[in-house]
Amino acid sequence: MSSSTYDVVVVGAGFAGVTAARELHRRGRRVVIVEARDRIGGRTWTEDTWGRPLEMGGTWVHWVQPHVWAEMTRYGIGAVSSPTPVQAYWLADGRRHAGTADDLMALIDKGMRGTTSEALTYFPTPYQPLAADVPADVDGVSIRTRIEQLELSPEEFDLVEGMWATNFNGATDVGAYTQGLRWCALAGGSWQLMFEACATYKVEGGTGRLVQAMFEDSRADLRLDTIVAAIRHNQEGIVVELTDGTRLEAAHVVVTTPLNALGAIEFEPALSVVKQAAAADGQASSGVKVWARIAGEYEPFVALAPSTSPLTLAQVEHVGDGETLVVMFGSNASLLDGTDRQATQDALAQWIPDVQVIATASHDWVADPLSRETWPMLRTHQLTGALEELQRPEGRVVLAGSDYANGWMGFIDGAIESGMRAARIVSGHAREDLS
Ligand SMILES: Cc1cc2nc3c(=O)[nH]c(=O)nc-3n(C[C@H](O)[C@H](O)[C@H](O)COP(=O)(O)OP(=O)(O)OC[C@H]3O[C@@H](n4cnc5c(N)ncnc54)[C@H](O)[C@@H]3O)c2cc1C
């Protein structure tokens, strides 16, 4: 059995882990990143498929997301825009509809305003969600219950439910209304700006370029294909046990595994009861992201459907050479295998009956044991019942990651924010958290 000693072991080489490693290196710490996959990036993964960078996970960024935008500025990486949708298709009230993107935006406006009108009431300073005066019963309301309170027409209801099923990438009766409010508060209370922040601007050259630049700056040791099995800690320090029997010794450990994958690591002493319960319940996201090349050059479109459909949202990402590249989301991964061309064509046909899918690409993040979720979205009661405890270090163990962020939880921005906080805590520079 071999053993190595570091100041800090960082578990996971996603944006949170790479950020924490870089910040700790800047403070003179000797850091190793231990990553179970054969690559860095975690839930961001730029694949070179079909001759262009395809984002299998996290993609869109925006200047209202200050942490990721600052990193792009730091490394001189720009943003490129997705095509602006002109056409729209929607499935609502049991029927297929077509119109312009503006028609669709007008149809969802009442419901989106209704579901977000309390954003700045509850979250006037959205990077301080724990300081917000949110009653536990409000945090117990699901986004679906909130939609039901709005007296929408059946068509409006289906569309707004589909929008939120897409935003949560999960079931609307599980996702917390407060999570939706937090997103919108971060966009200044505007649902339109929130929508733009979610799906308009991409990292030029791919997210892989950004995470690689950050990693190179970290100068950390990196062990790929290395799975952490157990973390044992006491007053003196930490022992991180790998599945191959290797032991790493360190003064601190930063654990960036997604909440839904946290239960796979044994902790001694055990994590607090609240942390364990949150890990067992998991985040609300349980959906799928699918890319498809379809035959023909379509005018850029956006398409929307309620969560009873295997796909809730589709939008065009590129048109040329007789084909259209479409990115799609479904809120229940068990309803669609995104690697199945025929199944994807059948699902897309709900909007475009004669569509011809040439090929698809997808990764099942929910089945993936290293994530078990897509983008982190809190369930009801988790903001008031679990977030503060999830952020609380246990001795020398600090959880970090988008799953534990104050601001853009569910985004790359949240991962970077949380990685920065973890590095500050480990460095002993923790102050009352004003970020
Ligand atoms: C399909 C999809 C679409 C998304 N779209 C967007 C978007 O458009 N914009 C946006 O900003 N965000 C988006 N996100 C969210 C964003 O990608 C994540 O919030 C962010 O990348 C999470 O970073 P992280 O470092 O917190 O976690 P991760 O990236 O999950 O990193 C954690 C790392 O820990 C590793 N790990 C887990 N267990 C172990 C173990 N036992 N031992 C060693 N290593 C382990 C994992 O392999 C992983 O690399 C999307 C995510 C998905 C999945």
Ligand as a Chemical Component Dictionary entry (heavy atoms), coordinates in Angstrom:
data_LIG
# 
_chem_comp.id                   LIG 
_chem_comp.type                 NON-POLYMER 
_chem_comp.pdbx_formal_charge   0 
_chem_comp.three_letter_code    LIG 
# 
loop_
_chem_comp_atom.comp_id 
_chem_comp_atom.atom_id 
_chem_comp_atom.alt_atom_id 
_chem_comp_atom.type_symbol 
_chem_comp_atom.charge 
_chem_comp_atom.model_Cartn_x 
_chem_comp_atom.model_Cartn_y 
_chem_comp_atom.model_Cartn_z 
_chem_comp_atom.pdbx_ordinal 
LIG C1  C1  C 0 -26.621 18.022 -19.514 1  
LIG C2  C2  C 0 -26.146 19.212 -18.739 2  
LIG C3  C3  C 0 -26.362 20.486 -19.218 3  
LIG C4  C4  C 0 -25.920 21.599 -18.498 4  
LIG N1  N1  N 0 -26.074 22.857 -19.033 5  
LIG C5  C5  C 0 -25.473 23.918 -18.427 6  
LIG C6  C6  C 0 -25.396 25.181 -19.078 7  
LIG O1  O1  O 0 -25.840 25.339 -20.217 8  
LIG N2  N2  N 0 -24.761 26.210 -18.428 9  
LIG C7  C7  C 0 -24.186 26.038 -17.197 10 
LIG O2  O2  O 0 -23.599 26.993 -16.664 11 
LIG N3  N3  N 0 -24.245 24.838 -16.561 12 
LIG C8  C8  C 0 -24.853 23.782 -17.157 13 
LIG N4  N4  N 0 -24.852 22.546 -16.565 14 
LIG C9  C9  C 0 -24.362 22.452 -15.177 15 
LIG C10 C10 C 0 -22.848 22.503 -15.064 16 
LIG O3  O3  O 0 -22.259 21.699 -16.051 17 
LIG C11 C11 C 0 -22.489 21.993 -13.672 18 
LIG O4  O4  O 0 -23.217 22.725 -12.696 19 
LIG C12 C12 C 0 -21.014 22.162 -13.355 20 
LIG O5  O5  O 0 -20.205 21.763 -14.440 21 
LIG C13 C13 C 0 -20.692 21.331 -12.120 22 
LIG O6  O6  O 0 -19.329 21.447 -11.778 23 
LIG P1  P1  P 0 -18.823 20.808 -10.409 24 
LIG O7  O7  O 0 -17.365 20.963 -10.401 25 
LIG O8  O8  O 0 -19.617 21.344 -9.285  26 
LIG O9  O9  O 0 -19.241 19.257 -10.504 27 
LIG P2  P2  P 0 -18.756 18.158 -11.577 28 
LIG O10 O10 O 0 -18.469 18.812 -12.871 29 
LIG O11 O11 O 0 -19.760 17.076 -11.557 30 
LIG O12 O12 O 0 -17.369 17.656 -10.982 31 
LIG C14 C14 C 0 -17.295 16.680 -9.973  32 
LIG C15 C15 C 0 -16.215 15.689 -10.362 33 
LIG O13 O13 O 0 -16.077 14.717 -9.312  34 
LIG C16 C16 C 0 -15.764 13.480 -9.907  35 
LIG N5  N5  N 0 -16.069 12.412 -8.953  36 
LIG C17 C17 C 0 -17.291 12.005 -8.512  37 
LIG N6  N6  N 0 -17.156 11.013 -7.607  38 
LIG C18 C18 C 0 -15.826 10.794 -7.487  39 
LIG C19 C19 C 0 -15.066 9.884  -6.684  40 
LIG N7  N7  N 0 -15.631 9.026  -5.833  41 
LIG N8  N8  N 0 -13.708 9.905  -6.808  42 
LIG C20 C20 C 0 -13.089 10.791 -7.646  43 
LIG N9  N9  N 0 -13.780 11.667 -8.409  44 
LIG C21 C21 C 0 -15.141 11.667 -8.320  45 
LIG C22 C22 C 0 -16.622 13.449 -11.140 46 
LIG O14 O14 O 0 -16.151 12.521 -12.095 47 
LIG C23 C23 C 0 -16.531 14.902 -11.623 48 
LIG O15 O15 O 0 -15.509 15.078 -12.575 49 
LIG C24 C24 C 0 -25.272 21.418 -17.254 50 
LIG C25 C25 C 0 -25.041 20.132 -16.771 51 
LIG C26 C26 C 0 -25.469 19.039 -17.497 52 
LIG C27 C27 C 0 -25.187 17.663 -16.963 53 
# 
loop_
_chem_comp_bond.comp_id 
_chem_comp_bond.atom_id_1 
_chem_comp_bond.atom_id_2 
_chem_comp_bond.value_order 
_chem_comp_bond.pdbx_ordinal 
LIG C1  C2  SING 1  
LIG C2  C3  SING 2  
LIG C2  C26 DOUB 3  
LIG C3  C4  DOUB 4  
LIG C4  N1  SING 5  
LIG C4  C24 SING 6  
LIG N1  C5  DOUB 7  
LIG C5  C6  SING 8  
LIG C5  C8  SING 9  
LIG C6  O1  DOUB 10 
LIG C6  N2  SING 11 
LIG N2  C7  SING 12 
LIG C7  O2  DOUB 13 
LIG C7  N3  SING 14 
LIG N3  C8  DOUB 15 
LIG C8  N4  SING 16 
LIG N4  C9  SING 17 
LIG N4  C24 SING 18 
LIG C9  C10 SING 19 
LIG C10 O3  SING 20 
LIG C10 C11 SING 21 
LIG C11 O4  SING 22 
LIG C11 C12 SING 23 
LIG C12 O5  SING 24 
LIG C12 C13 SING 25 
LIG C13 O6  SING 26 
LIG O6  P1  SING 27 
LIG P1  O7  DOUB 28 
LIG P1  O8  SING 29 
LIG P1  O9  SING 30 
LIG O9  P2  SING 31 
LIG P2  O10 DOUB 32 
LIG P2  O11 SING 33 
LIG P2  O12 SING 34 
LIG O12 C14 SING 35 
LIG C14 C15 SING 36 
LIG C15 O13 SING 37 
LIG C15 C23 SING 38 
LIG O13 C16 SING 39 
LIG C16 N5  SING 40 
LIG C16 C22 SING 41 
LIG N5  C17 SING 42 
LIG N5  C21 SING 43 
LIG C17 N6  DOUB 44 
LIG N6  C18 SING 45 
LIG C18 C19 SING 46 
LIG C18 C21 DOUB 47 
LIG C19 N7  SING 48 
LIG C19 N8  DOUB 49 
LIG N8  C20 SING 50 
LIG C20 N9  DOUB 51 
LIG N9  C21 SING 52 
LIG C22 O14 SING 53 
LIG C22 C23 SING 54 
LIG C23 O15 SING 55 
LIG C24 C25 DOUB 56 
LIG C25 C26 SING 57 
LIG C26 C27 SING 58 
# 
